[in-house]
Amino acid sequence: MTVAKSNPRHIFQAYLQPRTLVMLALGFSSGLPFLLVGNTFGYWLRDEGTTLTAIGFISWVGIAYSLKFLWAPVIDRVSAPLFGRLGRRRSWMALAQIVVALGLIAMAATGPKISLALLGAFALVVAFASATQDIVIDAWRIESAQSGEELGLLSSAYQFGYRAALLATDALILIAAENLGWPLSYGLYAALMGIGLVATVAAAEPVQADEVSEEKAREAPLTSLKGLEDAVAGPFIAFFRTQDVLALLILMAISLYRLPDFVMGPMANPLYHDLGLSKDLVGAVRASVGLVAAFAGIAVGGFCALRFGYMRALIVGGILQAAAVAAYACLPFAGGNVPLFVAVMVGDNFGISFAGVALVSYMSSLTSLGYTATQYALLASTYAWAGKILKGFSGVVVERLSASFGLMDAYAIFFIGAGLIGVPAVFLFLLLDARQRGMRAATE
């Protein structure tokens, strides 16, 4: 089916295809743990009286998402232990999903009052298992697509599922925590990982990719020097050979693109808490207009990527994302004004979702069959590593600014700065677009 040129009824039918529905569920499973060891985790910690500095530092458990390229070569070449019968991709999905669920249960049983260090250790386990799940789900998405248009469809489905999980862990969990408490809420969300496990069983292994991997295994087994070299170095050599002189510029632009979202993340929920906004209110806004804005951002971002190209979508998304993050600076001066909070939330969800689907679509287009997991993990790690490191200092920045300007002014200055650090990425993608146009013109 030619998705981009179909009428709305055909597009809706495309989303009901078995592979797309599986992708929706796997996207949900991929997104579920992310905030439970990130921003929502920070809300829980702040509720228990944890300092902003400690919240910022403990957010470094998310660095696991920036290191996944280190073990992705193994996932590209072998099946997971205990679940080998499911196939190379599905075995790793199942193992990772089970570990995530067990880790969330352990976090629920520990809590910050028993041991903050132990709680952080369990969060780190969840983060590593979640990063592993991301590696294999991204590879399955790319390898299962039969065309560029279907890759766009599956990427959009992934984003819809992922954003639905973010809604559940960013909004609905606040309502649950208000009424049931944080530990029970985390336990319930551990059970929701079962959605991903069911989708894993229902998914089909990508046959063409398996054939390429099996051929590589026959020619150079992973236990041989040649096979180990191909598994570890091959994906990177292939990427730099394909992208040629633009490879470093691409990696630099990707690494800076999501900085505003990452850096502001640990301080968003503490801001709501310190403004006196109730968890019920924050959850209700996120679950209503926030959800609509997020899905609208995904739809518009996906459409722009298909209609106008990846570069233009990335540039527009970068501008929207930077403006949306900087807009948080209005909240401290408004003293918890609800209409303004709603407006900022709508802008944030739309801008971040637009930028997210644009970046995912672009990075997916850069991978090569046979190295899918490792190359996409490299790109995903590239876009995350700088933000994951910098966000750990977010609490320190706010607390030090508050010593001179007061807490609310400190929040405002911080969010303006977080938005501005997204500007360099926009200029890099403008430069990359100009270079690519120049190279195409030179070859014509």
Contacts in CASP RR format, 6 or more apart in sequence:
PFRMAT RR
TARGET T0000
AUTHOR 0000-0000-0000
METHOD contacts of the structure
MODEL  1
MTVAKSNPRHIFQAYLQPRTLVMLALGFSSGLPFLLVGNTFGYWLRDEGT
TLTAIGFISWVGIAYSLKFLWAPVIDRVSAPLFGRLGRRRSWMALAQIVV
ALGLIAMAATGPKISLALLGAFALVVAFASATQDIVIDAWRIESAQSGEE
LGLLSSAYQFGYRAALLATDALILIAAENLGWPLSYGLYAALMGIGLVAT
VAAAEPVQADEVSEEKAREAPLTSLKGLEDAVAGPFIAFFRTQDVLALLI
LMAISLYRLPDFVMGPMANPLYHDLGLSKDLVGAVRASVGLVAAFAGIAV
GGFCALRFGYMRALIVGGILQAAAVAAYACLPFAGGNVPLFVAVMVGDNF
GISFAGVALVSYMSSLTSLGYTATQYALLASTYAWAGKILKGFSGVVVER
LSASFGLMDAYAIFFIGAGLIGVPAVFLFLLLDARQRGMRAATE
1 10 0 8 1.000
1 13 0 8 1.000
1 14 0 8 1.000
1 149 0 8 1.000
1 150 0 8 1.000
2 149 0 8 1.000
3 10 0 8 1.000
3 11 0 8 1.000
3 14 0 8 1.000
3 149 0 8 1.000
3 150 0 8 1.000
3 152 0 8 1.000
3 153 0 8 1.000
4 149 0 8 1.000
4 306 0 8 1.000
4 307 0 8 1.000
6 14 0 8 1.000
14 20 0 8 1.000
14 153 0 8 1.000
15 21 0 8 1.000
15 24 0 8 1.000
15 153 0 8 1.000
15 157 0 8 1.000
18 202 0 8 1.000
19 144 0 8 1.000
19 154 0 8 1.000
19 204 0 8 1.000
20 153 0 8 1.000
20 154 0 8 1.000
20 157 0 8 1.000
21 157 0 8 1.000
22 199 0 8 1.000
22 202 0 8 1.000
22 203 0 8 1.000
23 141 0 8 1.000
23 144 0 8 1.000
23 154 0 8 1.000
23 157 0 8 1.000
23 158 0 8 1.000
24 157 0 8 1.000
24 158 0 8 1.000
24 160 0 8 1.000
24 161 0 8 1.000
25 161 0 8 1.000
25 195 0 8 1.000
25 196 0 8 1.000
25 198 0 8 1.000
25 199 0 8 1.000
25 202 0 8 1.000
26 93 0 8 1.000
26 137 0 8 1.000
26 140 0 8 1.000
26 141 0 8 1.000
26 158 0 8 1.000
26 196 0 8 1.000
26 199 0 8 1.000
26 200 0 8 1.000
26 203 0 8 1.000
27 137 0 8 1.000
27 157 0 8 1.000
27 158 0 8 1.000
27 159 0 8 1.000
27 160 0 8 1.000
27 161 0 8 1.000
27 162 0 8 1.000
27 165 0 8 1.000
28 161 0 8 1.000
28 162 0 8 1.000
28 164 0 8 1.000
28 165 0 8 1.000
28 195 0 8 1.000
28 196 0 8 1.000
29 97 0 8 1.000
29 133 0 8 1.000
29 137 0 8 1.000
29 165 0 8 1.000
29 193 0 8 1.000
29 194 0 8 1.000
29 195 0 8 1.000
29 196 0 8 1.000
29 197 0 8 1.000
29 199 0 8 1.000
29 200 0 8 1.000
30 130 0 8 1.000
30 133 0 8 1.000
30 134 0 8 1.000
30 137 0 8 1.000
30 158 0 8 1.000
30 162 0 8 1.000
30 165 0 8 1.000
31 130 0 8 1.000
31 161 0 8 1.000
31 162 0 8 1.000
31 165 0 8 1.000
31 166 0 8 1.000
31 169 0 8 1.000
32 100 0 8 1.000
32 165 0 8 1.000
32 168 0 8 1.000
32 169 0 8 1.000
32 189 0 8 1.000
32 192 0 8 1.000
32 193 0 8 1.000
33 100 0 8 1.000
33 104 0 8 1.000
33 126 0 8 1.000
33 127 0 8 1.000
33 129 0 8 1.000
33 130 0 8 1.000
33 133 0 8 1.000
33 193 0 8 1.000
34 65 0 8 1.000
34 130 0 8 1.000
34 165 0 8 1.000
34 166 0 8 1.000
34 169 0 8 1.000
35 41 0 8 1.000
35 166 0 8 1.000
35 169 0 8 1.000
35 170 0 8 1.000
36 104 0 8 1.000
36 107 0 8 1.000
36 126 0 8 1.000
36 169 0 8 1.000
36 173 0 8 1.000
36 186 0 8 1.000
36 189 0 8 1.000
37 61 0 8 1.000
37 62 0 8 1.000
37 123 0 8 1.000
37 124 0 8 1.000
37 126 0 8 1.000
37 127 0 8 1.000
37 130 0 8 1.000
38 59 0 8 1.000
38 61 0 8 1.000
38 62 0 8 1.000
38 265 0 8 1.000
38 266 0 8 1.000
39 170 0 8 1.000
39 265 0 8 1.000
39 266 0 8 1.000
39 268 0 8 1.000
39 269 0 8 1.000
40 169 0 8 1.000
40 170 0 8 1.000
40 173 0 8 1.000
40 174 0 8 1.000
40 269 0 8 1.000
41 58 0 8 1.000
41 59 0 8 1.000
41 123 0 8 1.000
42 50 0 8 1.000
42 55 0 8 1.000
42 58 0 8 1.000
42 59 0 8 1.000
42 266 0 8 1.000
42 269 0 8 1.000
42 270 0 8 1.000
43 174 0 8 1.000
43 177 0 8 1.000
43 269 0 8 1.000
43 270 0 8 1.000
43 272 0 8 1.000
43 273 0 8 1.000
43 279 0 8 1.000
44 112 0 8 1.000
44 177 0 8 1.000
44 182 0 8 1.000
45 54 0 8 1.000
45 55 0 8 1.000
45 58 0 8 1.000
45 112 0 8 1.000
45 116 0 8 1.000
46 52 0 8 1.000
46 55 0 8 1.000
46 269 0 8 1.000
46 270 0 8 1.000
46 273 0 8 1.000
47 177 0 8 1.000
47 182 0 8 1.000
47 273 0 8 1.000
48 111 0 8 1.000
48 112 0 8 1.000
48 113 0 8 1.000
50 58 0 8 1.000
50 112 0 8 1.000
50 116 0 8 1.000
51 399 0 8 1.000
52 267 0 8 1.000
52 270 0 8 1.000
52 395 0 8 1.000
52 396 0 8 1.000
52 398 0 8 1.000
52 399 0 8 1.000
53 395 0 8 1.000
53 396 0 8 1.000
53 399 0 8 1.000
54 116 0 8 1.000
55 266 0 8 1.000
55 270 0 8 1.000
55 395 0 8 1.000
56 266 0 8 1.000
56 391 0 8 1.000
56 392 0 8 1.000
56 393 0 8 1.000
56 394 0 8 1.000
56 395 0 8 1.000
56 396 0 8 1.000
57 392 0 8 1.000
58 116 0 8 1.000
58 120 0 8 1.000
58 123 0 8 1.000
59 266 0 8 1.000
59 391 0 8 1.000
59 392 0 8 1.000
59 394 0 8 1.000
60 388 0 8 1.000
60 389 0 8 1.000
60 392 0 8 1.000
61 120 0 8 1.000
61 123 0 8 1.000
61 124 0 8 1.000
61 126 0 8 1.000
61 127 0 8 1.000
62 127 0 8 1.000
62 388 0 8 1.000
63 127 0 8 1.000
63 385 0 8 1.000
63 388 0 8 1.000
63 389 0 8 1.000
64 124 0 8 1.000
64 127 0 8 1.000
64 128 0 8 1.000
64 130 0 8 1.000
64 131 0 8 1.000
65 127 0 8 1.000
65 130 0 8 1.000
65 131 0 8 1.000
65 134 0 8 1.000
65 380 0 8 1.000
65 381 0 8 1.000
65 384 0 8 1.000
65 388 0 8 1.000
66 381 0 8 1.000
66 384 0 8 1.000
66 385 0 8 1.000
66 387 0 8 1.000
66 388 0 8 1.000
66 389 0 8 1.000
67 131 0 8 1.000
67 381 0 8 1.000
67 385 0 8 1.000
68 131 0 8 1.000
68 132 0 8 1.000
68 134 0 8 1.000
68 135 0 8 1.000
68 377 0 8 1.000
68 380 0 8 1.000
68 381 0 8 1.000
69 374 0 8 1.000
69 377 0 8 1.000
69 378 0 8 1.000
69 380 0 8 1.000
69 381 0 8 1.000
71 132 0 8 1.000
71 135 0 8 1.000
72 135 0 8 1.000
72 235 0 8 1.000
72 373 0 8 1.000
72 374 0 8 1.000
72 377 0 8 1.000
72 378 0 8 1.000
73 231 0 8 1.000
73 232 0 8 1.000
73 235 0 8 1.000
73 373 0 8 1.000
73 374 0 8 1.000
74 222 0 8 1.000
74 231 0 8 1.000
75 88 0 8 1.000
75 92 0 8 1.000
75 132 0 8 1.000
75 135 0 8 1.000
75 136 0 8 1.000
75 139 0 8 1.000
75 373 0 8 1.000
75 374 0 8 1.000
76 139 0 8 1.000
76 213 0 8 1.000
76 231 0 8 1.000
76 235 0 8 1.000
76 370 0 8 1.000
76 371 0 8 1.000
76 372 0 8 1.000
76 373 0 8 1.000
76 374 0 8 1.000
77 213 0 8 1.000
77 216 0 8 1.000
77 217 0 8 1.000
77 222 0 8 1.000
77 231 0 8 1.000
78 88 0 8 1.000
78 222 0 8 1.000
79 86 0 8 1.000
79 87 0 8 1.000
79 88 0 8 1.000
79 91 0 8 1.000
79 92 0 8 1.000
80 91 0 8 1.000
80 92 0 8 1.000
80 94 0 8 1.000
80 95 0 8 1.000
81 95 0 8 1.000
82 91 0 8 1.000
82 95 0 8 1.000
83 90 0 8 1.000
83 91 0 8 1.000
83 92 0 8 1.000
83 94 0 8 1.000
83 95 0 8 1.000
84 91 0 8 1.000
85 91 0 8 1.000
86 93 0 8 1.000
86 94 0 8 1.000
86 200 0 8 1.000
86 201 0 8 1.000
87 205 0 8 1.000
87 210 0 8 1.000
88 205 0 8 1.000
88 210 0 8 1.000
88 213 0 8 1.000
89 136 0 8 1.000
89 139 0 8 1.000
89 140 0 8 1.000
89 143 0 8 1.000
89 203 0 8 1.000
89 205 0 8 1.000
89 206 0 8 1.000
89 209 0 8 1.000
90 140 0 8 1.000
90 200 0 8 1.000
90 201 0 8 1.000
90 203 0 8 1.000
90 205 0 8 1.000
92 132 0 8 1.000
92 133 0 8 1.000
92 135 0 8 1.000
92 136 0 8 1.000
93 133 0 8 1.000
93 136 0 8 1.000
93 137 0 8 1.000
93 140 0 8 1.000
93 196 0 8 1.000
93 200 0 8 1.000
93 203 0 8 1.000
94 197 0 8 1.000
94 200 0 8 1.000
94 201 0 8 1.000
95 132 0 8 1.000
96 129 0 8 1.000
96 130 0 8 1.000
96 132 0 8 1.000
96 133 0 8 1.000
96 136 0 8 1.000
97 129 0 8 1.000
97 133 0 8 1.000
97 193 0 8 1.000
97 194 0 8 1.000
97 196 0 8 1.000
97 197 0 8 1.000
97 200 0 8 1.000
98 193 0 8 1.000
98 197 0 8 1.000
99 125 0 8 1.000
99 126 0 8 1.000
99 129 0 8 1.000
100 126 0 8 1.000
100 129 0 8 1.000
100 130 0 8 1.000
100 133 0 8 1.000
100 190 0 8 1.000
100 193 0 8 1.000
101 190 0 8 1.000
101 191 0 8 1.000
101 193 0 8 1.000
101 194 0 8 1.000
102 190 0 8 1.000
103 122 0 8 1.000
103 125 0 8 1.000
103 126 0 8 1.000
103 129 0 8 1.000
103 190 0 8 1.000
104 126 0 8 1.000
104 186 0 8 1.000
104 187 0 8 1.000
104 189 0 8 1.000
104 190 0 8 1.000
104 193 0 8 1.000
105 186 0 8 1.000
105 187 0 8 1.000
105 190 0 8 1.000
106 122 0 8 1.000
106 125 0 8 1.000
107 119 0 8 1.000
107 120 0 8 1.000
107 122 0 8 1.000
107 123 0 8 1.000
107 126 0 8 1.000
107 186 0 8 1.000
108 182 0 8 1.000
108 183 0 8 1.000
108 184 0 8 1.000
108 185 0 8 1.000
108 186 0 8 1.000
108 187 0 8 1.000
108 190 0 8 1.000
109 183 0 8 1.000
110 118 0 8 1.000
110 119 0 8 1.000
110 122 0 8 1.000
111 119 0 8 1.000
111 182 0 8 1.000
111 183 0 8 1.000
112 119 0 8 1.000
134 380 0 8 1.000
135 373 0 8 1.000
135 376 0 8 1.000
135 377 0 8 1.000
136 373 0 8 1.000
137 158 0 8 1.000
138 364 0 8 1.000
138 372 0 8 1.000
138 373 0 8 1.000
138 376 0 8 1.000
138 377 0 8 1.000
138 380 0 8 1.000
139 209 0 8 1.000
139 372 0 8 1.000
139 373 0 8 1.000
139 376 0 8 1.000
140 203 0 8 1.000
140 206 0 8 1.000
141 151 0 8 1.000
141 154 0 8 1.000
141 155 0 8 1.000
141 158 0 8 1.000
141 364 0 8 1.000
142 151 0 8 1.000
142 364 0 8 1.000
142 367 0 8 1.000
142 372 0 8 1.000
142 376 0 8 1.000
143 206 0 8 1.000
143 208 0 8 1.000
143 209 0 8 1.000
143 369 0 8 1.000
143 372 0 8 1.000
144 154 0 8 1.000
144 204 0 8 1.000
144 206 0 8 1.000
145 151 0 8 1.000
145 152 0 8 1.000
145 153 0 8 1.000
145 154 0 8 1.000
149 306 0 8 1.000
151 361 0 8 1.000
151 364 0 8 1.000
151 365 0 8 1.000
152 302 0 8 1.000
152 305 0 8 1.000
152 306 0 8 1.000
152 361 0 8 1.000
152 364 0 8 1.000
155 302 0 8 1.000
155 357 0 8 1.000
155 360 0 8 1.000
155 361 0 8 1.000
155 364 0 8 1.000
156 298 0 8 1.000
156 299 0 8 1.000
156 302 0 8 1.000
156 357 0 8 1.000
158 360 0 8 1.000
159 298 0 8 1.000
159 353 0 8 1.000
159 356 0 8 1.000
159 357 0 8 1.000
159 360 0 8 1.000
160 295 0 8 1.000
160 298 0 8 1.000
163 291 0 8 1.000
163 294 0 8 1.000
163 295 0 8 1.000
163 298 0 8 1.000
163 353 0 8 1.000
166 294 0 8 1.000
167 286 0 8 1.000
167 287 0 8 1.000
167 290 0 8 1.000
167 291 0 8 1.000
167 294 0 8 1.000
168 189 0 8 1.000
168 192 0 8 1.000
169 189 0 8 1.000
170 283 0 8 1.000
170 286 0 8 1.000
171 282 0 8 1.000
171 283 0 8 1.000
171 284 0 8 1.000
171 285 0 8 1.000
171 286 0 8 1.000
171 287 0 8 1.000
171 290 0 8 1.000
171 291 0 8 1.000
172 283 0 8 1.000
172 287 0 8 1.000
173 185 0 8 1.000
173 189 0 8 1.000
174 279 0 8 1.000
174 280 0 8 1.000
174 282 0 8 1.000
174 283 0 8 1.000
174 286 0 8 1.000
175 279 0 8 1.000
175 280 0 8 1.000
175 283 0 8 1.000
175 284 0 8 1.000
175 287 0 8 1.000
176 184 0 8 1.000
176 185 0 8 1.000
176 188 0 8 1.000
177 185 0 8 1.000
177 279 0 8 1.000
178 278 0 8 1.000
178 279 0 8 1.000
178 280 0 8 1.000
180 188 0 8 1.000
208 369 0 8 1.000
209 369 0 8 1.000
209 370 0 8 1.000
209 372 0 8 1.000
212 369 0 8 1.000
212 370 0 8 1.000
213 370 0 8 1.000
216 227 0 8 1.000
216 230 0 8 1.000
216 370 0 8 1.000
220 226 0 8 1.000
220 227 0 8 1.000
220 230 0 8 1.000
221 227 0 8 1.000
222 228 0 8 1.000
222 231 0 8 1.000
231 374 0 8 1.000
234 371 0 8 1.000
235 368 0 8 1.000
235 371 0 8 1.000
235 374 0 8 1.000
235 375 0 8 1.000
235 378 0 8 1.000
236 374 0 8 1.000
236 375 0 8 1.000
236 378 0 8 1.000
238 368 0 8 1.000
238 371 0 8 1.000
238 375 0 8 1.000
239 247 0 8 1.000
239 366 0 8 1.000
239 368 0 8 1.000
239 371 0 8 1.000
239 375 0 8 1.000
239 378 0 8 1.000
240 247 0 8 1.000
242 366 0 8 1.000
242 368 0 8 1.000
243 250 0 8 1.000
243 366 0 8 1.000
246 432 0 8 1.000
246 435 0 8 1.000
246 436 0 8 1.000
246 439 0 8 1.000
249 428 0 8 1.000
249 431 0 8 1.000
249 432 0 8 1.000
249 435 0 8 1.000
250 366 0 8 1.000
250 432 0 8 1.000
251 379 0 8 1.000
251 382 0 8 1.000
252 428 0 8 1.000
253 425 0 8 1.000
253 428 0 8 1.000
253 429 0 8 1.000
253 432 0 8 1.000
254 359 0 8 1.000
254 363 0 8 1.000
254 379 0 8 1.000
254 382 0 8 1.000
254 383 0 8 1.000
255 382 0 8 1.000
255 383 0 8 1.000
255 385 0 8 1.000
255 386 0 8 1.000
256 386 0 8 1.000
256 421 0 8 1.000
256 422 0 8 1.000
256 424 0 8 1.000
256 425 0 8 1.000
256 428 0 8 1.000
257 314 0 8 1.000
257 318 0 8 1.000
257 355 0 8 1.000
257 359 0 8 1.000
257 383 0 8 1.000
257 422 0 8 1.000
257 425 0 8 1.000
257 429 0 8 1.000
258 321 0 8 1.000
258 355 0 8 1.000
258 356 0 8 1.000
258 359 0 8 1.000
258 383 0 8 1.000
258 384 0 8 1.000
258 387 0 8 1.000
259 386 0 8 1.000
259 387 0 8 1.000
259 390 0 8 1.000
259 418 0 8 1.000
259 421 0 8 1.000
259 422 0 8 1.000
259 425 0 8 1.000
260 321 0 8 1.000
260 322 0 8 1.000
260 324 0 8 1.000
260 325 0 8 1.000
260 326 0 8 1.000
260 418 0 8 1.000
260 419 0 8 1.000
260 421 0 8 1.000
260 422 0 8 1.000
261 321 0 8 1.000
261 325 0 8 1.000
261 352 0 8 1.000
261 355 0 8 1.000
262 384 0 8 1.000
262 386 0 8 1.000
262 387 0 8 1.000
262 388 0 8 1.000
262 390 0 8 1.000
262 391 0 8 1.000
263 387 0 8 1.000
263 390 0 8 1.000
263 391 0 8 1.000
263 394 0 8 1.000
263 418 0 8 1.000
263 421 0 8 1.000
264 325 0 8 1.000
264 328 0 8 1.000
264 394 0 8 1.000
264 414 0 8 1.000
264 415 0 8 1.000
264 418 0 8 1.000
264 419 0 8 1.000
265 391 0 8 1.000
265 394 0 8 1.000
266 391 0 8 1.000
266 392 0 8 1.000
266 394 0 8 1.000
266 395 0 8 1.000
267 394 0 8 1.000
267 395 0 8 1.000
267 398 0 8 1.000
267 411 0 8 1.000
267 414 0 8 1.000
267 415 0 8 1.000
268 328 0 8 1.000
269 282 0 8 1.000
271 328 0 8 1.000
271 331 0 8 1.000
271 332 0 8 1.000
271 411 0 8 1.000
272 282 0 8 1.000
274 407 0 8 1.000
274 408 0 8 1.000
274 411 0 8 1.000
275 331 0 8 1.000
275 332 0 8 1.000
275 335 0 8 1.000
275 336 0 8 1.000
276 336 0 8 1.000
277 336 0 8 1.000
277 341 0 8 1.000
281 338 0 8 1.000
285 341 0 8 1.000
285 342 0 8 1.000
285 345 0 8 1.000
286 345 0 8 1.000
286 349 0 8 1.000
289 342 0 8 1.000
289 345 0 8 1.000
289 346 0 8 1.000
290 345 0 8 1.000
290 346 0 8 1.000
290 349 0 8 1.000
291 349 0 8 1.000
293 345 0 8 1.000
293 346 0 8 1.000
293 347 0 8 1.000
293 348 0 8 1.000
293 349 0 8 1.000
293 350 0 8 1.000
293 353 0 8 1.000
294 349 0 8 1.000
294 350 0 8 1.000
294 352 0 8 1.000
294 353 0 8 1.000
295 353 0 8 1.000
296 350 0 8 1.000
296 353 0 8 1.000
297 349 0 8 1.000
297 350 0 8 1.000
297 351 0 8 1.000
297 353 0 8 1.000
297 354 0 8 1.000
297 357 0 8 1.000
298 353 0 8 1.000
298 354 0 8 1.000
298 357 0 8 1.000
300 350 0 8 1.000
300 354 0 8 1.000
301 313 0 8 1.000
301 317 0 8 1.000
301 353 0 8 1.000
301 354 0 8 1.000
301 357 0 8 1.000
301 358 0 8 1.000
302 313 0 8 1.000
302 357 0 8 1.000
302 358 0 8 1.000
302 361 0 8 1.000
304 312 0 8 1.000
304 313 0 8 1.000
304 316 0 8 1.000
304 354 0 8 1.000
304 358 0 8 1.000
305 313 0 8 1.000
305 357 0 8 1.000
305 358 0 8 1.000
305 361 0 8 1.000
305 362 0 8 1.000
310 358 0 8 1.000
310 361 0 8 1.000
310 362 0 8 1.000
310 365 0 8 1.000
311 429 0 8 1.000
311 432 0 8 1.000
311 433 0 8 1.000
311 436 0 8 1.000
312 433 0 8 1.000
313 354 0 8 1.000
313 358 0 8 1.000
313 361 0 8 1.000
313 362 0 8 1.000
314 355 0 8 1.000
314 358 0 8 1.000
314 359 0 8 1.000
314 362 0 8 1.000
314 429 0 8 1.000
315 426 0 8 1.000
315 429 0 8 1.000
315 430 0 8 1.000
315 433 0 8 1.000
316 354 0 8 1.000
316 358 0 8 1.000
317 351 0 8 1.000
317 354 0 8 1.000
317 355 0 8 1.000
317 356 0 8 1.000
317 358 0 8 1.000
318 355 0 8 1.000
318 422 0 8 1.000
318 425 0 8 1.000
318 426 0 8 1.000
318 429 0 8 1.000
319 426 0 8 1.000
320 347 0 8 1.000
320 350 0 8 1.000
320 351 0 8 1.000
320 354 0 8 1.000
320 355 0 8 1.000
321 351 0 8 1.000
321 352 0 8 1.000
321 354 0 8 1.000
321 355 0 8 1.000
321 419 0 8 1.000
321 422 0 8 1.000
322 419 0 8 1.000
322 420 0 8 1.000
322 422 0 8 1.000
322 423 0 8 1.000
322 426 0 8 1.000
323 351 0 8 1.000
323 419 0 8 1.000
324 344 0 8 1.000
324 347 0 8 1.000
324 348 0 8 1.000
324 350 0 8 1.000
324 351 0 8 1.000
324 352 0 8 1.000
325 348 0 8 1.000
325 415 0 8 1.000
325 418 0 8 1.000
325 419 0 8 1.000
326 415 0 8 1.000
326 416 0 8 1.000
326 417 0 8 1.000
326 418 0 8 1.000
326 419 0 8 1.000
326 420 0 8 1.000
327 344 0 8 1.000
327 347 0 8 1.000
327 348 0 8 1.000
327 415 0 8 1.000
328 344 0 8 1.000
328 348 0 8 1.000
328 411 0 8 1.000
328 415 0 8 1.000
328 418 0 8 1.000
329 411 0 8 1.000
329 412 0 8 1.000
329 413 0 8 1.000
329 415 0 8 1.000
329 416 0 8 1.000
330 340 0 8 1.000
330 344 0 8 1.000
330 412 0 8 1.000
331 337 0 8 1.000
331 340 0 8 1.000
331 341 0 8 1.000
331 344 0 8 1.000
331 411 0 8 1.000
332 408 0 8 1.000
332 409 0 8 1.000
332 411 0 8 1.000
332 412 0 8 1.000
333 408 0 8 1.000
333 412 0 8 1.000
334 340 0 8 1.000
334 341 0 8 1.000
335 408 0 8 1.000
359 383 0 8 1.000
363 376 0 8 1.000
363 379 0 8 1.000
363 380 0 8 1.000
363 383 0 8 1.000
364 376 0 8 1.000
366 375 0 8 1.000
366 379 0 8 1.000
367 375 0 8 1.000
367 376 0 8 1.000
367 379 0 8 1.000
368 375 0 8 1.000
394 414 0 8 1.000
394 418 0 8 1.000
397 414 0 8 1.000
398 407 0 8 1.000
398 410 0 8 1.000
398 411 0 8 1.000
398 414 0 8 1.000
399 410 0 8 1.000
400 410 0 8 1.000
401 409 0 8 1.000
401 410 0 8 1.000
401 413 0 8 1.000
401 414 0 8 1.000
402 409 0 8 1.000
402 410 0 8 1.000
404 410 0 8 1.000
405 413 0 8 1.000
END
